[in-house]
Amino acid sequence: MTKARLLTTAFAIMLLSGSAAMAQEPIRIGAINPYSGPVALYGDEVARGYQLAIDEANAKGGVIGRKIELLRGDAGNPQQGIAAVEKLVSDKTDIFVGTYISAVSNAASDAALRYSKIYWDTNALAADLTARGLPNFVRSGPYASSFADVSANAVKDLLGPAIGKPVKGLKVWIESEDSIYGTSIAKQQKELLEKEGVVVTGVGAHNFRATDLTDSVLRAKNAAPDIWINTGYVPDGNLLLRTMREQGFKPAAILLVGTGDTFETLDSLGAEYLEGITIVGYPRPDQTETYGPGAAAYLAAYKAKYQRDPIAPQGMTAYVGVQMLIEAIAAAGSVDMEKVRAAAAKLDKPPKSYATGFGLKFDAQFQNTRAFPTVVQWQSGKIVTVFPKEATQPNVKLVNLPRK
């Protein structure tokens, strides 16, 4: 063999080796969530859901011939979200997922667009996130409108009848934390409830980092509502409930939206006080397999990996969201932003296709139109699904309404 042929052969081998190495590069998914600070527990829980979906895919060989790797970007506020995206881009992240905090999603997804990266949101709820029309944004989970819809339906079909009052003339106070997450849900709750003839006695807003919410509670107490609704995070929700107890504010029904269904709330308030409180939240593994096929398998996988029960229901929604993302990557044959979105637009699965009870069909703004929360209730120190009926176990009934 001549020297020239030897060089040509060696060069060809180098090219083939390089191509093979590139093919083996993992798909890097950057998870933007708060992993430090007051809600770090829930950012971690969302990431646990992502990791379970990734483990499941990797056990089958990955996707498009590549394994998947999860990288974390710690962000508890919008500025940190931007910085986390920039750091993860330098770490060769292909796609971004998130987010426990809507304001972080808002900033981080915009930053990801500057690098032409998909931002696949599984958990943030603010309506504005999809309304912006960003060409890299996809939301696989429920959002403000679906949480507001289920809130209104719960008041009309579940709580009103349980406290013995017709929906017309029913008095409701609407409270929320004051970011785009809480206010967008509260606005729609008011519109939907008033259309049903509900009397909204007031609308309040507060900062979820506040250390004293007495004024918020006293304003609601003076309005004497039948039902008190709050959309917020864990710290403000717990503080509001403790303040209600201290101030002797006892509405017939309490409906929390988004949070209030974890052990942190149980530790803060105790089982006796929580008895009968309802929550519009992310679907939980206790729902029926008919409604959420795979919920029991998710729970088993979680316990096997983390040696405990789930900390919060957000993890299962995150798990399903990454399952959907992996399906979109497989259909696209690529991690390219435009190709993944184009593939996602064609995905079509009916409701009750996933462990959460979700289906999959994106609208023109890339909001999944088949993702809805459920309603759960505190009963004897445990959370059980109580609405909709098809998600509820046969032996489950509402308790302690009106609240004593």
N, C-alpha and C positions, 0 to 999 in steps of 0.2 A: 504494500500500500504506500502510495507517495505521501510526502510530507503535507502537500496541499489537501489530499483526501483525508489524512489523519486530522488535520485542523478542522476541516468541514464536518467530519463525523463528531469530533469533540464538541464543536459549537452546537450541532444538532442535539446532542445528548444534553448539553447545558440548557437549551431551550425547553426540551421536553421535561427535564427535571424541574425547571422553574415553573412551568405550567402545572405540573403535578403538585408542586408545593403550594401554588396559588389556589388550586382546587381544594386543597386540604385546609386552607385558612378558615377558621370558624366565622360564622355570622355573629357579629358582635352587636348585642342589643343593649342600649344604654337606658337604665331605668331611673327616671328623675322623680325623686320622692324625698320627704323629710326623713332622714335617718338619724337626726339629732334634734334636740329641742322638745317642746311640749307634746307634739304629736308623732314623735319618732316611732313609737310602738306600732302605729298604724301604717306608716311608710314601710316599715320592716314587714308588716303582714302582707301588704300588697306585693312586695318583692318576693315573699315566700310563694305566693300564688303563681307569679311569673316563673319562678324556678321549678315548680312542680310541672308546669306545662312544658318547659324546656327539657327537663329530665325525661318526660314521657316521649317527646319527639326524638331526643338523642338516643334513647333506647331502641328506637326504630331506625336509626341511621342518620337522624337529622333531617334536613330539608334541602332540596336541590343539590344533593351530594355533599353537603357541608354540615358539620356539627354546629351547635349554637352555644354561645357564651353570654352570660349576663354580667354587665358592668353597672355599678351603682354610681349615681350622681346625687349627692346630698343637697337638697334645696328646700328650705322652709319659707322662703319669700321669693318674689319675682327676680330680684337681683342675683340671688344665689342660683336660681334656675338658669339664668343666662350664662353665668360662670360655669355651671356644671355641664351645660351643653358644649361650651367651648373646650373645656377640659377633655370631655369624652370624645369629641371630634379629633383631638390630637392623639387620642388612644385608638384611633381607627374604628370608631363606632359606625355601624352601617345604618341602624334604625333606632329611633327613640320610642320608649313607652313611658307612660305615667298615668295618672298623677293623683295623689291624695288631696292636694290643695288646688282649687281651680285657678287662683291667681298665679300660681307657679306654672301651671299648664299654659296659661295665656302667654306668659313671657318666654318660656322655654320652647314652645312650639314655633314662635316667631323667630327665635334664635336658630332653631334647627332648619328653618326654611332658608336662611342665609347660606347654609351649606348643602342645600338640596337634599335634605334627609326627611324621610317619613317621620311624622310624630303620631303614633298610634295610641290614643288615649283610651284607657279601660275604665277609669274610675271618677274623673273630674265631672262635675255636674252642671256648671254654669252654661246657660243657653248661649251666651255670646261666643263661646268657643267655636261652635260650628257656624254661627251666623256671620262670622268674619269672612268665611269663604277662602281660607288659606289653602293653597294648592297642595300642601303637604299634610294636612290634618285629617285624621279619621277617628271617629269615636265609636267603639264597639259596644260600650255599656249604656245604661240608662242615663238620662240627663234631667235638667231642671223640669222640663215639661212633663216627663213621665213621673217624676216624684210628685209634682203638683197634682197631676191627674189622679194618681193613686191616693194622695192625701184627701182630695175632694170626694172620691168614691168611698173612702173609708169613713169619712164623716157622714155621708149620706146613707150608705148601705150597711155600715157596721156599728159605728159609735152612736149615731142618733137613735136607732132602734134599741140599742142596748141600754141607753139611759131613759128610754120611754118618751122621746120627744120627736115630733115630726120635723123634717128638714126645714120647712118654711117657718121662719121665726126663731130657729135655733141660733143661739148667740155664741159667737166664736171670736176669740182673740188670736191674732196672728203675730208671732214674734220670730225674729231671725237674726243671725249674725250679719254684720253690715258690709261684707264683701260681695262680689258679683255672684258667688255661690248662693248665699242665703237670700239676698234681695230679689234675685231673679225667680226663685221658687216662691217666695212670699207674694210677689206681685201677681203671679199666675194663680196661686191659691185664692187670693182675694177675688179675682175675676171669676173663677170657676164657682166658688161658693156663693157669691152674690147672684149669679145666674140661677142657682137652685133655690133662691129665696132665703138664704142664710143671712143673718144680721151680723156683719163683721163689726164688733164693738171697738176695735182699734187695731193698729198695726205698729209694732215696735221694732227697733233695730238696735243692736249693741255690738261692741267689739268682742271677739271671742277670746281675747287675751285679758279682758277686764278682770279686776280683782274684787269688784263690788257691783252687784247688779240689783241692789235693793230697789232703786227707782223703777227699773224695768218691771219688777214683780209688783210693786205697789200700783203702778199705772194699770196693769192688767187686773189686779184684784179689785180696784175701784170700779172697773167696767163690768164686773160680775158675769163673766162668760160661762156658758155651759161646758164649752170645750176650749182648752188652751193648747195651741199648736206652737212648737218651736223648731226651726231649722237651724242647725249649728254644728259645732264640733264637740268633742268630748269635754274639754275644760269648761266651756261656757254652759253646756247642757247640765253638767253636774252641779255647777255653781247656782244656776237658776233653780234647780230642784231643791237644793239645800236651803236656798233663800225662801222659796215658797213654803217649805215646811216651817221655817222659823217665823214667817209672817202669817201663818195660819191661812194661807190661800189654798182652798180645796175645791177646784172645779170638778164637775162630775166625771169628766174624762180628760186625760192628758195624751196628746199625740206628739211624739218627737219625730223629727224627720232627719234622716241621714246618719245619726249616731244615737247612742243611749242604750245599746243592746250588747254591751261588753262587760267583762268582769270589773273593769275600772269603775263603771257606774254602780255595779253591785257592791263593790268595796266602799264606795263613797256614800251610798244612800241606805244600803241594807235591804234585804228581801222584803221585810214587812212594809216599808214605805213604797217600794217599787211595785208591789202586787197590783196588777191590773193596768199598769201603764203600757201604752201601745207605741209602736215605732214603725214608721215607714222606712225600710232599710233594704240593703242589698240582700238578695236571696241567700238562704242558709241551707246547710246540708240536711236539716231535719225535715225538709219538705218531701212530698211523695215522689217516688221514682217515676211515676206516670207524668208528673209535671216537670221534674228535673232529672232526666235520665243521666246517671253518672255521678249524682251528688254523693251517694254512699261510697263510691269508689274514690272520689276526691277526698272525703273524710278519712278513709283508710290510708290513702297515700300520704296525707298530711301527718297523721299520727305516726306512721312508720318512719317518716323522715325527721320530724321535729319532736317526737316523743312527748306530745301533749295535744290537747284539743285546740282547735283554731282560736286565735285571740279575738278575731273580728271577722264579720262576714265579707268584708271587702276583698279578702284573699281569694275567695271562690270566683268572684266577678273578674278579678285580675287574671286568674288561671284560665277562665273561659276566653277572656279577651286575647290572651297570647295564643291560645289554640286557634282562634279566628285569624290572627296575624300570620301564623305559620301556614294556614290554609291559603291565605292570599299570596304569600311568598311562593308557595308551591305552584299555584295557578299562574303566577307571573313568570316563574322560572328565573327570578332575579330579585335583588334588593333595591333596584332602581326606583326612585320616588314615583315617577310617572307610571311605570309598569305595575308597581304594587297597587297604586290607587285604581288604575284601570281594571286590574284583576279583581280587586275588592268590589268594585261597582257591579260586577257580574255575579257575585256570590248570592245565593238565594236558598235559605233554609227556613222551614216553617217554625213557628213557636214550639217550645218544648223539645228542641233538638239538642240542647246542652244542659249541663248540670245545674245551671242557674234557672232553667226554664226559658231561656232566651231562644229566639230564632235569629236569622241573619238576613237583613235586606237594608242596604244603605239608600238614603234619599239623596237629592242633588247636592246637599251640603255635607254628605258623608257622615250623617248621623244614623246609627242603627235604629231602625223603626220598630224592631221586634225585641227590645230589651226593656224590661219593667221591674221595678222593685216589688217587694211583697210587704205585708204587714205582720209584725210579730207582737207578742205580748209577754210581759214578765208574769210568770206563774210559779209560785213557791221557789223563788230564787233561780229559776231557769227561764230561758227564752224559747218560746214555741211559735211556729208559724200559724197565723189565724186567718189570713186573707191573701189571695183569693181562695175560694172553697176547694178548687181542684189541687191546690198546693198543700192543703191542710190534712194532717193525718186524721183518720176517722174518729178517733177518741178525743180529739181536742175541741174544747169549747171556750168561749170567752168567760173570764172570771172578774169579780169585783167591780162591776159597772152597774150603776154609778159607784164611784170610788167612795169608800167609807173614810 
